[in-house]
Amino acid sequence: MNRRTLLQLFGSLAISGTRPFAFQTGARQRVVIAGGGILGANIALQLARRGAAVTLVERARPATGATANSFAWINAKKQPHAYFTLSQMGIEAWRALHGEIGRELPVRWGGSLEWTDKPDQAARQAATMRRYQAWGYPLHAVDEKQMRALEPQVVPGVVAGATHAEIEGSADPVGATEVILAHAARAGTKIVYPAEVVGLDLSSGRLRAVKTSTGEIEADVLVVACGVDTPKLAAMAGLTVPLTRSPGVLFHTDPRPMTIDRVLLTPLGNVKQKPDGRIVTGMDFGPSADEHPTNEQAAQFVKKMSAIVPALGGAAVEKVTLGLRPLPKDSHPIIGFPAGRRDIYLTVMHSGITLGPLVGRLAAMEILDQVQVDPLAPYRLERFKS
């Protein structure tokens, strides 16, 4: 799929859906969103822009859960093809949102640069590259000279193989969420925190109100966007949402001079620099074996990474974050109304950063327009019952 086709697909948002919901237009305008992370913020913005009466409830304060602990790499290196296409649309949704909001939104483009120092890994990387290229993803092999031109202040070391994915980006997850929520508030969203959802009023089998620690909120629809707390909240509606524990550790430095333009996936670890100059680095994107990292371990890792990114030399570690990532059992998103329910809308996924702005748009359409959006069809809760 070339980028022009992708843009056309994103422009239409692939809505060849049906209208199976037996509700009158305008019947579901009062929406409560549980969760103030990147997903909740984007859904609130799009619903409020459409005229819904939106209340966002956050247990602690916005952007303090999984969002705050995300590496926030915006990319479409996903499988199978349907998930890849959804993620590619996610990149375009970020670009559209960035165009709407402007420089206030802390997002950096320029792509990612990935390399390995091992020939066997380079061969696997090349095979993966060819698969994504066949799918229309702008991912290209680069040599060491090209790498140095892309990142002149990086010392790559031995390079057995390298690729550049030019359309990818990264966000400051907390800063981006705060900006999006500010726009949602200006569009009419009421943001309530600290407030925890403690129960649901399901009179006559239909949601009437969301009970919170600060009082009841009348609602036609509850959007569940609370990450790892999703199973607990969904259970209040009699739903089972299977998640897998997936902790991730990141190290965050003090602000440094701007030296890294892209997300770097290196033989030693991953690293990026946020718009405010802070550098974020970590080992990999898999579940961390160590859930109790120390400041000493953080300093040692940052020192090791300074061999590749000299700007890390002398950097102070401001914080170490352990994030419990909301990962569904099969690693793919769960999005939409469960079968037989049109008052609870689920959104839980490990790719919340990449998909956030897109899910905001698609969720608003499914909730307000009473359609089922085709690209979301593989990600319904019912797949776990088959």
TAWO-V373743 format. One record per residue. N is the residue number from 0. RES is the residue in one small letter. PSI is psi in whole degrees, 0 to 359 (NA if undefined). NEAR is the number of other C-alpha atoms within 10 Angstrom. Layout:
N;RES;PSI;NEAR  N;RES;PSI;NEAR
This chain:
0;m;120;11  1;n;171;12  2;r;329;13  3;r;316;9  4;t;319;11  5;l;316;17  6;l;322;15  7;q;320;11  8;l;316;14  9;f;321;20  10;g;321;14  11;s;347;10  12;l;24;19  13;a;43;15  14;i;79;17  15;s;35;12  16;g;175;14  17;t;174;11  18;r;73;13  19;p;354;9  20;f;126;14  21;a;61;8  22;f;149;12  23;q;149;9  24;t;134;10  25;g;1;12  26;a;341;9  27;r;82;19  28;q;340;19  29;r;109;19  30;v;128;28  31;v;131;27  32;i;123;25  33;a;105;27  34;g;126;29  35;g;34;31  36;g;198;29  37;i;325;31  38;l;309;31  39;g;320;32  40;a;315;31  41;n;320;27  42;i;319;30  43;a;316;36  44;l;312;27  45;q;321;25  46;l;316;26  47;a;321;24  48;r;332;18  49;r;358;14  50;g;5;15  51;a;154;22  52;a;103;19  53;v;131;27  54;t;122;23  55;l;126;27  56;v;128;28  57;e;131;26  58;r;317;19  59;a;271;15  60;r;157;16  61;p;146;25  62;a;38;24  63;t;358;18  64;g;230;25  65;a;327;24  66;t;314;26  67;a;333;20  68;n;16;22  69;s;145;26  70;f;337;26  71;a;46;23  72;w;123;22  73;i;109;28  74;n;168;23  75;a;26;23  76;k;75;19  77;k;157;16  78;q;151;12  79;p;193;9  80;h;321;12  81;a;321;14  82;y;322;19  83;f;312;18  84;t;318;22  85;l;317;19  86;s;324;23  87;q;320;27  88;m;327;27  89;g;320;25  90;i;315;25  91;e;325;22  92;a;322;24  93;w;316;22  94;r;321;18  95;a;316;16  96;l;320;16  97;h;321;18  98;g;324;11  99;e;315;10  100;i;323;13  101;g;199;12  102;r;345;10  103;e;331;11  104;l;118;20  105;p;82;19  106;v;141;22  107;r;134;22  108;w;183;16  109;g;348;16  110;g;194;21  111;s;154;23  112;l;120;24  113;e;135;20  114;w;163;26  115;t;156;22  116;d;7;17  117;k;125;13  118;p;320;12  119;d;321;11  120;q;325;14  121;a;322;18  122;a;318;14  123;r;322;12  124;q;320;19  125;a;320;15  126;a;319;12  127;t;318;14  128;m;315;22  129;r;325;16  130;r;313;13  131;y;325;19  132;q;319;15  133;a;334;12  134;w;0;14  135;g;16;16  136;y;131;22  137;p;75;17  138;l;126;22  139;h;148;16  140;a;141;18  141;v;151;17  142;d;179;14  143;e;324;16  144;k;317;10  145;q;323;13  146;m;315;21  147;r;331;14  148;a;323;10  149;l;320;17  150;e;78;18  151;p;342;14  152;q;19;16  153;v;140;19  154;v;97;14  155;p;337;19  156;g;210;14  157;v;131;12  158;v;110;17  159;a;337;16  160;g;146;22  161;a;150;23  162;t;152;21  163;h;122;25  164;a;103;22  165;e;337;16  166;i;359;19  167;e;170;25  168;g;190;24  169;s;156;26  170;a;156;25  171;d;105;24  172;p;320;24  173;v;312;20  174;g;318;19  175;a;317;22  176;t;318;28  177;e;320;19  178;v;315;16  179;i;319;23  180;l;324;27  181;a;320;16  182;h;323;20  183;a;320;24  184;a;319;19  185;r;333;13  186;a;355;20  187;g;358;19  188;t;134;26  189;k;124;17  190;i;122;23  191;v;121;18  192;y;154;16  193;p;133;14  194;a;126;19  195;e;138;18  196;v;122;20  197;v;353;15  198;g;172;16  199;l;140;21  200;d;107;18  201;l;47;14  202;s;135;9  203;s;27;7  204;g;11;10  205;r;140;16  206;l;128;20  207;r;325;19  208;a;155;22  209;v;124;24  210;k;125;17  211;t;170;19  212;s;350;13  213;t;7;14  214;g;175;12  215;e;147;16  216;i;118;18  217;e;139;17  218;a;145;22  219;d;329;19  220;v;137;25  221;l;123;24  222;v;120;23  223;v;110;24  224;a;47;29  225;c;30;27  226;g;232;27  227;v;348;21  228;d;0;16  229;t;312;22  230;p;319;17  231;k;314;16  232;l;318;21  233;a;326;16  234;a;332;12  235;m;336;15  236;a;11;18  237;g;22;9  238;l;145;16  239;t;120;15  240;v;110;19  241;p;117;14  242;l;158;21  243;t;138;14  244;r;127;13  245;s;81;18  246;p;147;21  247;g;137;24  248;v;133;26  249;l;150;23  250;f;133;25  251;h;128;21  252;t;173;22  253;d;167;15  254;p;134;17  255;r;161;17  256;p;145;11  257;m;117;15  258;t;343;18  259;i;124;20  260;d;344;21  261;r;168;26  262;v;127;29  263;l;124;23  264;l;95;21  265;t;169;21  266;p;337;19  267;l;333;16  268;g;181;17  269;n;147;19  270;v;146;25  271;k;166;26  272;q;131;26  273;k;164;24  274;p;335;18  275;d;4;14  276;g;346;16  277;r;141;19  278;i;134;26  279;v;132;23  280;t;154;25  281;g;171;22  282;m;303;19  283;d;188;17  284;f;6;15  285;g;170;10  286;p;134;15  287;s;137;18  288;a;338;11  289;d;112;11  290;e;11;14  291;h;60;12  292;p;145;16  293;t;165;12  294;n;328;14  295;e;317;10  296;q;321;13  297;a;315;23  298;a;320;18  299;q;319;12  300;f;317;17  301;v;321;27  302;k;318;17  303;k;316;16  304;m;339;23  305;s;343;17  306;a;331;16  307;i;321;21  308;v;89;20  309;p;336;16  310;a;342;18  311;l;347;21  312;g;122;14  313;g;2;13  314;a;142;19  315;a;137;15  316;v;113;20  317;e;322;14  318;k;157;14  319;v;127;22  320;t;138;17  321;l;110;19  322;g;133;22  323;l;103;23  324;r;136;25  325;p;94;26  326;l;109;23  327;p;159;21  328;k;323;14  329;d;12;12  330;s;0;13  331;h;158;19  332;p;157;24  333;i;116;28  334;i;135;22  335;g;181;27  336;f;129;22  337;p;158;16  338;a;131;9  339;g;359;7  340;r;132;16  341;r;20;20  342;d;353;22  343;i;122;22  344;y;121;21  345;l;138;23  346;t;104;27  347;v;132;27  348;m;154;24  349;h;337;20  350;s;36;24  351;g;325;28  352;i;306;29  353;t;319;29  354;l;352;27  355;g;300;26  356;p;325;30  357;l;314;29  358;v;324;25  359;g;314;22  360;r;314;18  361;l;321;24  362;a;319;28  363;a;321;23  364;m;316;19  365;e;323;20  366;i;315;23  367;l;329;19  368;d;356;16  369;q;45;21  370;v;163;19  371;q;122;22  372;v;123;19  373;d;315;14  374;p;344;18  375;l;356;20  376;a;322;15  377;p;356;15  378;y;25;18  379;r;155;18  380;l;331;22  381;e;343;13  382;r;338;11  383;f;353;12  384;k;352;5  385;s;NA;4
